[in-house]
Every structure is written in C-alpha cells, then in structure tokens.
Amino acid sequence: MIKKWIHKITEREDNKETSDLSRGTPGQPASSQGDRAGATSRFGLFRRLKEQMGKTRGGFVQQIDQVLLGHRKIDPEVLDDLEETLVMADMGIGTVQEILEELRREVKRKELQDPAVLRERLKERITDLLKVPAHPITWTPAPFVVLVIGVNGVGKTTTIAKLAYRLKREDRNVLVVAADTFRAAAVEQLETWGRRIGFPIIKGRAGHDPSAVVYDGIEAALRRDVDVVIIDTAGRLHTEVNLLQELRKIYRVISQKLPGAPHELLIVLDATTGQNAISQAKTFSKVGKITGIVLTKLDGTAKGGIVASIAQEMKTPIRFIGIGEKMEDLQEFDPEEFTKALFEK
C-alpha cells in the first residue's frame, strides 16, 4: 500500500507570567503562590499551543478520526487507509512503516481491535518518536554561544529575536551577532528587534567577512560579561558550496576564540515545507553536529506528521517550536504536551 502513495508526496514559519517569590498574598506562603503561578503559566502556554495548533489538528488528526469513524473493529482496510493518511500528512515513509508494522502485529495477534484504542496507541507511538534523548540547554558557561543556521525564509531572524526575548525575561544578558552580511534586511530586522526588546547588536559592513564579524562579537561578549551570544548567519542555499564553507569557517573561528563553543548549533526549519525541511537539515549537518532543531510556522501547516518525521530522520531533539507571530509564541518543545494538544478534542 505504501508504494502507491510515494508519488503523491509533495515538498512544501500569555505574556510572561513571572512570580516574585518574595511577594506573597497576605496569609499565604510565597512558595505556594509561586507554585500556583507556575502552574497557571504552564496551563496558559498549553492553552495557547492548543489554540495555535488548530490548523494542524484539523488537517492531520481529524483525517485520522475520519478514517476510524464508523468502524467497530480494525481490519486491514482501516490500517491501509490510516497508512495513506499518515504518509500524506508528511510523516515520512520510513516513520509510517515503523508505526504501522507494530500496529499490524498487534491487530494480527488480536491485541488491538478497538478503533478508539488504536487512536490512543497512535498518539503514544508519535510521542515516543518525538522523545529524542538530549541534555537540557543550561545556557552556561558564559558566554554561552548559540550558532543559528538555516535557509533564508524559514523565520531564522525572527526566531533569534524571540529567543533573545525569552532569555532576557530570564534576566540573562544577551548579545546578538548579525553575521549575514550579504542581506541588509536581516541586519536591519535584528536592529529593529534589538531596539524593541533591548539587546545589543554586533554587525559589520555590508559584504564584510561574516567570520570577522563573529570574531568581533565573541570579543565584545567577553568584554561585556555577556551571558548568551546568539549568532545569525546567511542562508543562501542556492550557493550551497560557498555557504557551507562560510559556515564552517564561522564555526572554526568561534571554536578557536572560545574553546568548547559553539555550545549549541541550532537549525531553524519551516514546518510548512514538509519533507524538504529534512533535506535542508541533512545539508546543513555538514557544518557541524546539529544539537537542536527549531521548527517554525507550525500554526500554518495542516501536515502535522512532519514533526515526527524530522525527529525520527534526524535523531536530533526539537528544542523550540514557533506557533505564531507573538514574542511568546516561541515555546520549548515538550513531546507529550505537543501530542496532547494535537490529539485532544
């Protein structure tokens, strides 16, 4: 069945609630109020995630529900239809085969017969695929250097601004290096965000050597006692060879100037581009070991399967997801919360 659909696959970006633990409500311990505020904040983030995932839920999970609708038992036809739905949702052939193989075995052994249980089992399998082992980002030692890569148009510059915003809300001193010296619009955009959010920018002349700008940025971070340095880079994939050479040089300059850095190499991918995003990630992996993925524009795609496909294919953790235009819409990725928001009716 899966082969019939190979030809159909096509390629295709709560205000922070902080609690001052020193200020409790009269008659109530400050720590208790802090716990409540934290729980409220987490609920608010989940609610926002669920709201913004409406298009994905409608185009992905509702398609699954339509396949299961009206069936009292699971038969081979149901599994074939489910396979087709997952493939067309950009989950990736290999990933779909892995999921369906296990489900078919359970059906054959009569361990799985109820469509409602199948839906829950599918949710569990997708969650498992998204759980890529990874260390948490500690943002230490200082200066903690984050090198951000990705093609133009995926939302890289905006993601950097949103990440800087998150870090500043955590009271971290952030410096952004505008190393895409061949695209004036990217530098101007970062300068605008810097003025609004309140972070400094290190930039060079138009057309200047990007690695020299990065060198100046690291030096400035050391002088200014900066906590986190975020480096924007070019993304002209149509000049792939030259771009990869440029990025490798930037990587070397960072490592030589600050041993152990870059501490994180994040790639930004656009969820709406489907399987093409995986091709981009594989190309950019030639720069260095990618430590994390930022998946943008999840609020704009009906093909939610791409998230599982990227995690499975790249074996790289998804660190953040972009679910909207607001500064707060760059969220840390939690596999269980993500699938809950996706499947919850």
C-alpha positions as MATLAB code, in Angstrom:
seq = 'MIKKWIHKITEREDNKETSDLSRGTPGQPASSQGDRAGATSRFGLFRRLKEQMGKTRGGFVQQIDQVLLGHRKIDPEVLDDLEETLVMADMGIGTVQEILEELRREVKRKELQDPAVLRERLKERITDLLKVPAHPITWTPAPFVVLVIGVNGVGKTTTIAKLAYRLKREDRNVLVVAADTFRAAAVEQLETWGRRIGFPIIKGRAGHDPSAVVYDGIEAALRRDVDVVIIDTAGRLHTEVNLLQELRKIYRVISQKLPGAPHELLIVLDATTGQNAISQAKTFSKVGKITGIVLTKLDGTAKGGIVASIAQEMKTPIRFIGIGEKMEDLQEFDPEEFTKALFEK';
ca = [
       0.000    0.000    0.000;
       2.758    2.407    0.929;
       4.306    2.306   -2.525;
       1.070    3.554   -4.079;
       1.496    6.828   -2.264;
       5.170    7.597   -2.865;
       4.340    9.608   -5.961;
       1.772   11.670   -4.039;
       4.270   13.133   -1.573;
       4.974   16.796   -2.308;
       7.518   19.271   -0.955;
       6.394   22.121    0.580;
       7.426   29.650    9.783;
       0.347   34.842   27.573;
       2.579   37.373   28.250;
       5.184   36.016   30.565;
       3.821   35.265   33.955;
       6.661   35.730   36.431;
       6.111   35.353   40.124;
       8.147   37.337   42.625;
       8.508   34.747   45.352;
       9.347   37.439   47.854;
       5.851   38.920   47.447;
       3.190   36.535   48.715;
      -0.500   37.143   49.174;
      -1.230   38.078   52.825;
      -1.752   34.910   54.840;
      -0.331   32.688   52.048;
       3.247   31.343   51.795;
       5.232   32.902   48.954;
       6.390   29.493   47.742;
       2.785   28.292   47.465;
       1.879   31.351   45.421;
       4.942   30.737   43.218;
       3.890   27.142   42.572;
       0.375   28.283   41.665;
       1.707   30.977   39.350;
       3.981   28.444   37.664;
       1.087   26.031   37.138;
      -1.077   28.847   35.758;
       1.696   29.868   33.387;
       2.138   26.306   32.143;
      -1.601   25.961   31.602;
      -1.626   29.243   29.692;
       1.191   28.049   27.447;
      -0.594   24.753   26.779;
      -3.851   26.557   26.003;
      -2.005   28.824   23.561;
      -0.330   25.785   21.974;
      -3.670   24.028   21.548;
      -5.282   27.137   20.059;
      -2.463   27.687   17.577;
      -2.331   24.036   16.546;
      -5.913   24.184   15.272;
      -4.952   24.014   11.594;
      -2.623   21.062   12.164;
      -5.203   19.291   14.267;
      -7.845   19.882   11.599;
      -5.684   18.678    8.732;
      -3.961   15.778   10.467;
      -5.808   14.355   13.457;
      -9.272   14.951   12.024;
      -8.205   12.993    8.945;
      -7.231   10.132   11.245;
     -10.581   10.380   13.014;
     -12.404   10.231    9.671;
     -10.568    7.012    8.831;
     -11.649    5.457   12.139;
     -15.187    6.854   12.084;
     -17.925    4.227   11.744;
     -15.628    1.247   12.294;
     -16.369   -1.012   15.238;
     -13.346   -3.199   14.583;
      -9.950   -2.710   12.996;
      -9.420   -4.548    9.716;
      -6.665   -4.400    7.052;
      -8.585   -1.780    5.087;
      -8.638    0.570    8.085;
      -4.880    0.186    8.525;
      -4.288    0.814    4.811;
      -6.368    3.990    4.966;
      -4.512    5.081    8.094;
      -1.208    4.453    6.353;
      -2.284    6.631    3.443;
      -3.367    9.433    5.788;
      -0.068    9.444    7.684;
       2.001    9.476    4.503;
       0.001   12.345    3.055;
       0.490   14.236    6.331;
       4.252   14.313    5.627;
       5.116   11.825    8.333;
       7.630   10.155    6.054;
       7.530    6.688    4.565;
      10.073    5.147    6.933;
       8.361    6.569   10.004;
       4.908    5.425    8.842;
       6.168    1.928    8.089;
       7.704    1.674   11.551;
       4.453    2.718   13.250;
       2.140    0.589   11.098;
       4.336   -2.502   11.310;
       3.900   -2.631   15.071;
       0.170   -1.858   14.930;
      -0.418   -4.559   12.317;
       1.310   -7.113   14.531;
      -0.939   -6.150   17.442;
      -4.057   -6.413   15.258;
      -2.961   -9.784   13.913;
      -2.497  -11.073   17.479;
      -5.947   -9.629   18.277;
      -4.373   -7.415   20.930;
      -5.726   -4.326   19.176;
      -9.293   -4.290   17.860;
     -10.975   -1.121   19.131;
     -10.518    1.986   16.875;
     -10.529    4.255   19.960;
      -7.657    2.264   21.437;
      -5.871    2.431   18.069;
      -6.138    6.234   18.157;
      -4.593    6.324   21.625;
      -1.873    3.857   20.608;
      -1.013    6.021   17.603;
      -0.723    9.059   19.867;
       1.631    7.119   22.155;
       3.809    5.974   19.240;
       4.129    9.524   17.879;
       5.068   10.778   21.353;
       7.758    8.093   21.617;
       9.200    9.077   18.231;
       9.448   12.705   19.368;
      11.383   11.809   22.514;
      14.918   12.120   21.210;
      17.452   11.749   24.056;
      19.177   15.067   24.730;
      20.717   17.086   27.508;
      18.795   20.199   28.571;
      20.184   23.572   27.495;
      21.674   25.128   30.637;
      22.830   28.402   28.996;
      26.144   28.055   30.823;
      29.128   28.633   30.878;
      29.122   32.314   29.983;
      29.386   33.459   27.316;
      27.192   30.628   26.042;
      27.361   30.707   22.251;
      24.401   29.676   20.082;
      25.097   29.430   16.357;
      21.857   29.559   14.354;
      21.708   28.194   10.804;
      19.004   27.609    8.190;
      17.894   28.739    4.741;
      16.512   32.206    4.105;
      12.769   32.479    4.614;
      12.321   29.928    7.406;
      11.974   32.580   10.102;
      15.552   32.427   11.353;
      15.978   36.113   12.193;
      12.590   36.357   13.918;
      13.362   33.169   15.863;
      16.605   34.735   17.107;
      14.689   37.795   18.313;
      12.131   35.596   20.091;
      14.884   33.529   21.694;
      16.622   36.714   22.880;
      13.288   37.845   24.307;
      12.896   34.573   26.243;
      16.414   34.813   27.638;
      16.012   38.438   28.663;
      12.839   37.524   30.557;
      15.049   35.071   32.458;
      17.320   38.006   33.361;
      20.142   36.902   31.085;
      22.445   39.376   29.376;
      22.092   38.683   25.638;
      24.210   39.794   22.679;
      23.174   39.131   19.061;
      25.714   38.950   16.234;
      24.385   39.801   12.757;
      26.698   37.675   10.610;
      24.514   37.607    7.490;
      26.473   40.493    5.985;
      25.125   39.925    2.462;
      21.483   40.577    3.380;
      20.964   44.091    4.688;
      17.315   43.368    5.507;
      18.336   40.711    8.053;
      20.653   43.136    9.860;
      18.025   45.880    9.851;
      15.429   43.471   11.174;
      17.679   42.446   14.055;
      18.432   46.093   14.846;
      14.701   46.818   14.999;
      14.095   43.866   17.323;
      17.093   44.890   19.405;
      15.663   48.353   19.989;
      12.236   46.964   20.880;
      13.378   44.161   23.154;
      16.553   45.724   24.474;
      19.541   43.690   23.298;
      22.732   44.975   21.629;
      23.807   44.012   18.096;
      27.272   43.448   16.688;
      27.314   43.965   12.930;
      29.793   44.575   10.119;
      29.828   46.444    6.856;
      27.690   45.120    4.005;
      29.573   42.328    2.268;
      32.154   42.128    5.063;
      33.638   38.734    6.008;
      30.999   37.117    8.280;
      33.613   35.244   10.328;
      35.319   38.571   11.145;
      32.013   39.910   12.447;
      31.606   36.775   14.569;
      35.157   37.212   15.940;
      34.304   40.788   16.930;
      31.080   39.564   18.509;
      32.835   36.980   20.703;
      35.393   39.582   21.773;
      32.614   42.002   22.681;
      30.820   39.305   24.671;
      33.961   38.603   26.690;
      34.489   42.308   27.401;
      30.872   42.991   28.345;
      30.304   39.996   30.595;
      27.540   38.647   28.345;
      25.622   35.505   29.358;
      24.435   34.325   25.918;
      25.625   35.146   22.391;
      23.232   34.327   19.537;
      24.738   34.374   16.047;
      22.627   34.877   12.933;
      24.037   33.500    9.671;
      23.377   33.550    5.941;
      21.055   31.017    4.342;
      21.644   31.259    0.594;
      21.239   27.567   -0.159;
      21.333   28.189   -3.920;
      25.065   28.833   -3.384;
      25.334   25.705   -1.255;
      29.090   25.052   -1.553;
      30.134   28.626   -0.755;
      27.583   28.892    2.039;
      28.739   25.699    3.750;
      32.360   26.827    3.505;
      31.393   30.170    5.056;
      29.508   28.487    7.911;
      32.339   26.046    8.591;
      34.762   28.984    8.783;
      32.457   30.747   11.267;
      32.304   27.551   13.320;
      36.135   27.310   13.364;
      36.552   30.969   14.339;
      34.161   30.526   17.266;
      35.959   27.366   18.437;
      39.388   28.990   18.216;
      38.323   32.166   20.002;
      36.334   30.347   22.680;
      37.257   26.659   23.197;
      34.187   24.477   23.623;
      31.986   26.838   21.631;
      29.601   26.973   19.886;
      27.754   25.325   22.743;
      24.597   24.915   20.653;
      24.220   24.611   16.895;
      20.532   25.196   16.194;
      18.948   24.750   12.787;
      15.692   26.564   12.014;
      13.275   24.654    9.783;
       9.934   25.720    8.321;
       7.225   23.136    9.104;
       5.204   24.169    6.053;
       7.929   22.930    3.670;
       7.299   19.295    4.610;
       9.921   16.726    3.651;
      12.028   19.475    2.108;
      12.890   20.574    5.651;
      14.626   17.235    6.240;
      16.719   17.693    3.096;
      17.778   21.124    4.362;
      18.727   19.711    7.760;
      20.857   16.997    6.151;
      22.655   19.584    4.020;
      23.376   21.892    6.957;
      24.586   18.994    9.105;
      27.818   19.238    7.100;
      28.618   22.418    9.066;
      28.903   20.592   12.385;
      26.980   18.461   14.840;
      23.487   19.970   14.980;
      22.415   19.926   18.629;
      18.842   21.081   18.230;
      16.014   21.959   15.859;
      13.713   24.965   15.936;
      10.548   24.196   13.973;
       8.711   27.347   12.872;
       5.263   28.087   11.385;
       3.585   25.091   13.000;
       0.440   27.168   13.224;
       0.394   27.397    9.434;
       0.586   23.763    8.378;
      -2.108   21.119    8.122;
       0.560   18.419    7.809;
       1.495   17.748   11.432;
       3.240   14.500   10.584;
       6.381   16.389    9.594;
       7.254   16.907   13.273;
       7.572   13.168   13.911;
       9.336   12.671   10.593;
      12.008   15.278   11.372;
      12.663   13.886   14.860;
      12.874   10.320   13.541;
      15.012   11.065   10.486;
      17.476   13.446   12.126;
      17.693   11.815   15.583;
      18.082   15.381   16.827;
      15.950   16.945   19.571;
      13.407   19.598   18.677;
      14.299   22.366   21.136;
      11.710   25.013   20.276;
       8.603   25.389   18.134;
       7.170   28.536   16.589;
       3.375   28.669   16.802;
       2.557   32.284   15.952;
       3.682   35.867   15.491;
       3.857   36.928   19.141;
       7.148   37.046   21.027;
       5.749   34.431   23.436;
       4.954   32.082   20.539;
       8.401   30.516   20.573;
       7.827   27.662   23.018;
      10.100   25.000   24.421;
       9.159   21.707   22.816;
       7.557   19.085   25.062;
       6.660   15.882   23.146;
       3.846   14.871   25.492;
       2.247   18.321   25.589;
       2.584   18.614   21.826;
       0.783   15.351   21.070;
      -1.802   16.109   23.757;
      -2.530   19.470   22.114;
      -2.680   17.751   18.737;
      -4.992   14.873   19.657;
      -7.142   16.456   22.354;
     -10.678   17.165   21.109;
];
